[in-house]
Amino acid sequence: MKTELHCHTNISDGSYTIDDVLALANYNGVSHLAITNHDTTKGLEEAIEKGQQQGIEVIPGIEISAYDFERNRRVHILGYFITPGDEELEKIVQPLVERRHSASQKMTKRLIEAGYQITWERCLELAHGGTGVYKQHIMQALIEGGYCDSIYGPLYKKLFSRGQNGEQPGIAFIPMQYLDAVQAVKAIISAGGVPVLAHPGQYKSFELVPDLVEAGLQGIEIWHPLHKREDEEQAKYLAKTYGLIETGGSDFHGSYDEKPVVIGSRNPGIDVVRQLKERKQQRGVKV
């Protein structure tokens, strides 16, 4: 049986519902599935119950959108075995959800003003059932309008580029205020969870690891579709240096994936699930 420790549904920026994701997990022989939607615990209790009915252990998770303000880089922090609906955690992440939705509305307005024939109402329809509109939903509206044929192509970069390395930002780029990464780690711990650094190779967040470990970081994502061999090696070195659990996952988003992946294709093994549970139990918290 396989383990999938990084998976999104349409509650955040995935294209598939909880039912769809569970069906795919079942089909691909995944016995342990972590649902790690961005900045929300919405739907986790439902997913756990439905998973039990299908013989799949759903691990309640989250992926917090955070930031390294010293180095001016985005940082994502995964949390495993968190308490669904934890009030303190929701207070911290809900503003992120609201700011993202507001930014998406401003992005859409800019695109309409630039002449793109899309509507905010259609973006809302595409995001139905989730916590708000993401860039993926805006791009889907643009695909429907015939402006492009894929989400992560030249148009995406043209519209949403952050303008790094001296480049001009895209016409629809709206900066967003994120949570401090150290605070994100502490928030996950407070919610009974086990914090893990997500895809450090993608965001080049390796330098922040010592500070995150001091805050309580327990793991680091080694295997990820966007990681190169050197990213994996550096992550493994940091895991050994700081005693971190080596995790991995497909970062599944369905049709919104940056590159096609299969649930369970980055399988870290059942032993990693055991290690995550042990780290939680070491703090005297039942799994």
C-alpha positions in Angstrom: 0.0 0.0 0.0 1.1 3.6 -0.7 1.2 6.8 1.3 0.3 10.2 0.0 1.3 13.1 2.3 0.6 16.1 0.1 -2.8 16.4 -1.6 -5.2 19.3 -2.3 -8.9 19.3 -3.1 -11.3 21.9 -4.5 -11.6 23.3 -1.0 -8.4 25.2 -1.9 -6.7 25.1 -5.3 -7.3 21.5 -6.4 -9.8 20.7 -9.1 -11.2 17.5 -7.5 -13.6 17.0 -4.6 -12.9 15.0 -1.5 -14.9 12.1 -3.0 -12.9 12.3 -6.2 -9.6 12.3 -4.4 -10.6 9.4 -2.2 -11.6 7.4 -5.3 -8.3 8.1 -7.0 -6.4 7.1 -3.8 -8.4 3.9 -3.7 -7.7 3.2 -7.3 -3.9 3.8 -6.9 -3.6 1.7 -3.8 -3.1 4.5 -1.3 -3.9 3.4 2.2 -2.8 6.6 4.1 -3.8 10.0 2.6 -3.0 13.4 4.0 -5.3 16.2 2.8 -3.4 19.4 3.1 -5.5 22.2 1.7 -4.1 25.7 1.9 -4.8 27.7 5.0 -7.9 25.9 6.1 -9.2 22.8 8.0 -12.5 22.8 6.2 -13.8 19.4 5.1 -11.2 17.4 7.1 -13.8 15.7 9.4 -15.9 14.7 6.4 -12.8 13.4 4.6 -11.8 11.3 7.7 -15.2 9.7 7.9 -15.5 9.0 4.2 -12.0 7.6 4.2 -12.8 5.2 7.0 -15.7 3.9 4.9 -13.3 3.1 2.1 -10.5 1.7 4.3 -8.3 4.7 3.8 -6.7 6.5 6.8 -7.1 10.2 6.1 -4.5 12.3 7.9 -5.9 15.7 8.8 -3.5 18.2 7.5 -3.0 21.8 6.3 -0.5 23.7 4.2 0.1 27.2 5.6 1.2 30.0 3.2 4.0 31.7 5.1 7.0 33.9 4.5 10.6 34.3 5.4 10.7 38.1 5.8 14.5 38.2 6.4 15.3 36.7 3.0 12.1 37.8 1.2 11.0 34.3 0.2 7.8 32.4 0.3 7.7 29.4 2.6 5.0 26.7 2.9 4.6 24.8 6.1 2.7 21.5 6.1 0.9 20.3 9.3 0.0 16.7 9.9 -2.5 15.2 12.5 -3.8 18.7 13.3 -7.1 19.1 15.1 -9.7 19.8 12.5 -11.5 23.1 13.3 -9.0 24.2 15.9 -10.1 27.7 16.8 -6.7 29.2 17.4 -5.4 27.9 14.1 -8.4 29.1 12.2 -8.0 32.6 13.6 -4.5 32.7 12.2 -5.1 31.2 8.8 -8.6 32.7 8.0 -7.1 36.1 7.3 -4.9 34.5 4.6 -7.9 33.0 3.0 -9.7 36.3 2.9 -6.7 38.2 1.6 -6.2 35.7 -1.2 -9.8 35.9 -2.2 -9.7 39.7 -2.2 -6.4 39.7 -4.2 -8.0 37.4 -6.8 -10.9 39.8 -7.2 -8.5 42.7 -7.8 -6.5 40.5 -10.3 -9.7 39.7 -12.2 -10.7 43.4 -12.3 -7.3 44.3 -13.8 -7.6 41.7 -16.4 -11.1 42.9 -17.4 -9.8 46.4 -17.6 -7.0 45.2 -19.8 -9.5 43.8 -22.3 -9.8 40.1 -21.3 -13.4 38.9 -21.7 -13.8 37.1 -18.4 -16.1 37.7 -15.4 -15.7 37.6 -11.7 -19.0 35.7 -11.5 -17.5 32.8 -13.6 -14.4 32.7 -11.4 -16.7 32.3 -8.4 -18.5 29.5 -10.1 -15.2 27.7 -10.8 -14.3 28.1 -7.1 -17.6 26.8 -5.8 -17.4 24.7 -2.7 -14.0 26.1 -1.8 -12.6 28.8 0.4 -12.2 31.4 -2.4 -10.9 32.1 -5.8 -7.3 31.2 -6.7 -5.2 32.1 -9.8 -6.0 28.6 -11.1 -9.7 29.6 -11.3 -8.9 32.8 -13.1 -6.7 30.9 -15.6 -9.5 28.4 -16.1 -11.8 31.2 -17.0 -9.2 32.5 -19.5 -8.8 29.0 -21.0 -12.6 29.0 -21.5 -12.3 32.4 -23.2 -9.8 31.0 -25.7 -6.8 33.0 -24.5 -4.7 30.0 -23.7 -4.8 26.2 -23.6 -3.1 25.5 -20.3 -2.8 27.1 -16.8 0.9 27.2 -16.4 2.0 28.5 -19.7 3.3 31.8 -21.1 0.1 33.7 -20.3 0.3 32.7 -16.6 3.8 34.1 -16.4 2.8 37.2 -18.3 -0.1 38.0 -16.1 1.1 36.9 -12.6 4.9 37.1 -12.6 6.2 38.5 -9.4 8.8 40.6 -11.2 11.9 39.0 -9.6 15.5 39.5 -10.9 14.8 42.9 -12.3 11.8 41.9 -14.3 8.5 43.9 -14.3 5.7 42.2 -12.4 2.8 40.8 -14.4 -0.2 43.1 -15.1 -2.4 41.1 -12.7 0.2 40.6 -10.0 -1.2 41.6 -6.5 1.2 41.2 -3.6 -0.2 39.4 -0.6 0.7 39.6 3.1 1.6 36.1 4.4 2.2 34.7 7.8 5.7 34.6 9.3 7.0 31.0 8.8 8.1 30.6 12.4 4.6 31.6 13.6 3.2 29.1 11.1 5.2 26.3 12.7 4.1 27.3 16.2 0.5 27.5 15.1 0.6 23.9 13.8 2.1 22.7 17.1 -0.5 24.6 19.0 -3.2 22.8 17.0 -1.8 19.4 18.0 0.0 18.9 14.7 3.4 18.0 13.4 5.0 20.8 11.3 7.0 19.9 8.1 8.7 22.2 5.7 7.1 21.8 2.2 9.1 21.7 -1.1 12.1 23.7 0.1 13.7 23.3 -3.3 10.9 25.1 -5.0 11.0 28.2 -2.9 14.7 27.9 -1.9 13.8 28.0 1.8 16.7 25.8 3.0 18.5 28.6 4.8 15.5 29.1 7.1 15.6 25.5 8.5 17.7 26.3 11.6 15.2 29.0 12.7 12.2 26.7 11.9 13.8 23.8 13.9 14.2 26.2 16.9 10.5 26.9 16.6 9.6 23.2 16.6 9.9 22.0 13.0 9.7 18.2 12.9 10.1 17.2 9.2 11.2 18.3 5.7 9.7 17.3 2.4 12.4 15.4 0.4 10.4 14.0 -2.5 8.3 16.5 -4.5 7.5 16.7 -8.3 9.4 20.0 -8.6 12.5 18.9 -6.7 15.7 18.3 -8.6 18.2 15.7 -7.4 20.3 18.4 -5.7 17.2 19.7 -3.8 16.6 16.2 -2.5 20.2 15.8 -1.4 20.2 19.1 0.4 16.9 18.3 2.1 18.3 14.9 3.2 21.4 16.5 4.6 19.3 19.0 6.7 17.1 16.1 7.8 20.1 14.2 9.1 21.7 17.3 10.6 18.6 18.3 12.6 16.9 15.0 13.2 13.9 15.8 10.9 11.5 13.2 9.4 12.0 12.8 5.7 8.6 13.1 4.0 7.3 13.4 0.5 4.2 13.7 -1.6 2.8 14.4 -5.1 1.4 17.8 -4.2 -1.7 16.7 -6.1 -4.0 19.4 -7.5 -5.8 17.3 -10.2 -6.1 19.2 -13.5 -4.6 22.2 -11.8 -1.2 20.5 -11.3 1.8 22.4 -12.7 3.0 19.1 -14.1 1.0 15.9 -14.3 1.3 13.7 -11.2 -0.5 10.6 -9.8 -1.7 10.3 -6.2 0.8 8.1 -4.4 3.6 8.6 -6.9 5.9 10.2 -4.3 5.5 7.4 -1.8 7.5 8.0 1.4 6.2 4.8 2.9 4.1 3.8 5.9 7.0 4.1 8.3 7.0 7.9 7.8 3.3 8.0 9.0 4.4 6.1 12.0 7.2 8.6 12.7 4.8 11.5 12.4 2.5 9.8 14.9 5.3 9.2 17.3 6.4 12.9 17.1 2.9 13.9 18.0 2.6 11.3 20.8 6.0 12.5 22.3 4.2 15.7 23.2 1.6 13.7 25.0 -1.1 14.2 22.3 -3.2 11.2 21.2 -3.5 10.5 17.5 
